[in-house]
Amino acid sequence: MKVWFSLLGGLVIGIILSYFFLDYNGWTIHHMGENGEVVKTINELDFNLITNGFLIVAGVSFLIYVVWTLIERKKSDKSFFN
């Protein structure tokens, strides 16, 4: 259960952080014809953005999991000694 909540929380927080801190400048390529008209437009994804966004989501998920585990251990240690 803890794993699923940390993944979900990491996904939500990671997407928000990626949106605000990573600039997405989409690549658009216009192929021009002989008379200067646009023949074809190609939109490409920025794979660096996708990779960095995934790493942010994975890092935040791992951080949530570790903090949650540490909090649970501290709670169990206090109740054991009292």
VEXLUMKOL-765589 format. One record per residue: x, y, z of N, C-alpha, C, O in turn; residue in three letters; residue number from 0. Coordinates in steps of 0.1 Angstrom, whole numbers. Layout:
<sites>
SITE,X,Y,Z,X,Y,Z,X,Y,Z,X,Y,Z,ALA,NUM
...
</sites>
This chain:
<sites>
SITE,8,-12,0,0,0,0,9,13,0,6,22,-7,MET,0
SITE,19,12,8,28,24,9,35,26,-5,37,38,-8,LYS,1
SITE,38,15,-12,45,17,-25,35,24,-35,40,33,-42,VAL,2
SITE,23,20,-35,13,26,-44,11,41,-41,10,49,-50,TRP,3
SITE,10,44,-28,8,58,-25,20,66,-28,18,78,-32,PHE,4
SITE,32,61,-26,44,69,-29,45,70,-44,50,81,-49,SER,5
SITE,41,60,-52,42,62,-67,32,72,-72,35,80,-80,LEU,6
SITE,20,71,-66,9,81,-70,13,95,-66,12,104,-74,LEU,7
SITE,18,97,-54,22,110,-49,34,115,-57,35,127,-60,GLY,8
SITE,44,106,-60,55,110,-68,51,114,-82,57,123,-88,GLY,9
SITE,41,107,-88,36,110,-101,30,124,-101,33,132,-110,LEU,10
SITE,21,127,-91,15,140,-91,25,151,-88,25,161,-96,VAL,11
SITE,33,150,-78,43,160,-75,53,161,-85,57,173,-89,ILE,12
SITE,58,150,-91,68,151,-102,63,157,-114,71,165,-121,GLY,13
SITE,51,155,-118,45,162,-130,44,177,-128,47,184,-136,ILE,14
SITE,40,180,-116,39,195,-112,52,201,-113,54,212,-118,ILE,15
SITE,62,195,-107,76,200,-107,81,201,-121,88,211,-124,LEU,16
SITE,79,191,-129,84,191,-142,78,202,-151,84,208,-159,SER,17
SITE,65,204,-148,58,215,-156,64,228,-153,66,236,-162,TYR,18
SITE,67,231,-140,71,244,-136,87,246,-139,91,257,-141,PHE,19
SITE,95,236,-137,109,238,-138,116,234,-151,127,238,-153,PHE,20
SITE,109,226,-159,115,222,-172,108,229,-183,96,229,-184,LEU,21
SITE,115,236,-191,109,244,-202,108,235,-214,117,228,-218,ASP,22
SITE,95,234,-218,93,226,-230,92,235,-242,82,243,-244,TYR,23
SITE,101,234,-251,101,241,-264,99,231,-275,109,225,-279,ASN,24
SITE,87,229,-279,84,218,-288,91,221,-302,92,233,-306,GLY,25
SITE,96,211,-308,102,213,-321,92,212,-332,85,202,-332,TRP,26
SITE,91,222,-340,83,222,-351,91,224,-364,98,234,-365,THR,27
SITE,90,215,-373,97,216,-386,88,219,-397,78,211,-399,ILE,28
SITE,90,229,-404,81,233,-416,89,230,-429,100,235,-431,HIS,29
SITE,84,221,-437,89,219,-450,83,229,-460,70,228,-461,HIS,30
SITE,91,237,-466,85,247,-475,86,242,-490,95,235,-494,MET,31
SITE,76,246,-497,76,243,-511,84,253,-519,90,261,-514,GLY,32
SITE,83,252,-533,91,260,-541,86,275,-541,93,284,-543,GLU,33
SITE,73,277,-539,67,290,-538,66,296,-524,61,307,-522,ASN,34
SITE,72,289,-514,72,294,-501,61,290,-492,59,294,-481,GLY,35
SITE,52,281,-498,41,276,-490,45,265,-482,55,257,-485,GLU,36
SITE,39,263,-471,42,252,-462,36,239,-467,24,238,-469,VAL,37
SITE,45,229,-471,41,217,-476,37,207,-465,27,200,-466,VAL,38
SITE,46,206,-455,44,197,-444,49,203,-431,59,209,-431,LYS,39
SITE,42,200,-420,46,204,-407,48,192,-398,39,183,-398,THR,40
SITE,60,191,-392,63,180,-383,65,185,-369,73,194,-367,ILE,41
SITE,58,179,-360,59,182,-345,67,170,-339,62,159,-340,ASN,42
SITE,78,173,-332,86,163,-326,86,164,-311,84,176,-306,GLU,43
SITE,87,153,-304,89,154,-289,103,156,-285,112,152,-292,LEU,44
SITE,105,162,-274,118,165,-268,121,153,-259,115,153,-248,ASP,45
SITE,130,144,-263,132,132,-255,140,136,-242,139,128,-232,PHE,46
SITE,148,147,-242,154,151,-230,144,155,-219,146,152,-207,ASN,47
SITE,133,162,-224,123,166,-215,116,153,-209,113,153,-197,LEU,48
SITE,113,144,-217,106,131,-212,115,124,-202,110,119,-192,ILE,49
SITE,128,123,-205,137,116,-196,139,123,-183,138,117,-173,THR,50
SITE,141,136,-184,142,144,-171,129,144,-163,130,143,-151,ASN,51
SITE,118,145,-170,105,144,-163,103,130,-156,99,130,-144,GLY,52
SITE,107,119,-163,106,106,-157,116,105,-145,112,99,-134,PHE,53
SITE,128,110,-146,137,110,-135,132,118,-123,134,114,-111,LEU,54
SITE,126,129,-125,120,137,-114,109,129,-107,108,129,-95,ILE,55
SITE,100,123,-115,89,115,-109,95,103,-101,90,101,-90,VAL,56
SITE,105,96,-107,111,85,-100,118,90,-87,116,83,-76,ALA,57
SITE,125,101,-87,131,106,-76,122,110,-65,124,107,-53,GLY,58
SITE,111,117,-68,101,121,-58,94,109,-52,92,109,-40,VAL,59
SITE,91,99,-60,85,87,-55,94,80,-45,89,76,-35,SER,60
SITE,107,79,-49,116,73,-40,118,81,-27,119,75,-16,PHE,61
SITE,118,94,-28,119,102,-16,107,101,-7,109,100,5,LEU,62
SITE,95,100,-13,83,99,-4,84,85,3,80,84,14,ILE,63
SITE,88,75,-5,88,61,1,98,61,13,95,55,23,TYR,64
SITE,110,67,11,121,66,21,116,74,34,118,70,45,VAL,65
SITE,110,86,32,106,94,43,95,87,50,94,87,63,VAL,66
SITE,85,81,43,74,74,49,80,62,58,75,59,69,TRP,67
SITE,90,55,52,95,44,59,102,48,72,101,42,83,THR,68
SITE,110,59,71,117,65,83,107,69,94,109,67,106,LEU,69
SITE,96,75,90,85,79,99,79,67,106,77,67,118,ILE,70
SITE,76,57,98,71,45,104,81,38,114,76,33,125,GLU,71
SITE,93,38,111,103,32,120,104,40,133,105,35,144,ARG,72
SITE,104,54,132,104,62,144,92,60,153,93,60,165,LYS,73
SITE,81,58,147,68,56,154,69,43,161,65,42,173,LYS,74
SITE,74,32,155,75,19,161,85,19,172,84,12,182,SER,75
SITE,96,26,170,107,27,181,102,34,193,105,29,204,ASP,76
SITE,94,45,192,89,52,203,79,43,211,79,43,223,LYS,77
SITE,70,36,204,60,28,210,67,16,217,61,11,227,SER,78
SITE,78,12,212,85,0,218,91,4,231,91,-4,240,PHE,79
SITE,97,16,232,104,19,244,95,25,255,99,27,266,PHE,80
SITE,83,29,251,74,35,261,65,25,268,57,28,277,ASN,81
</sites>
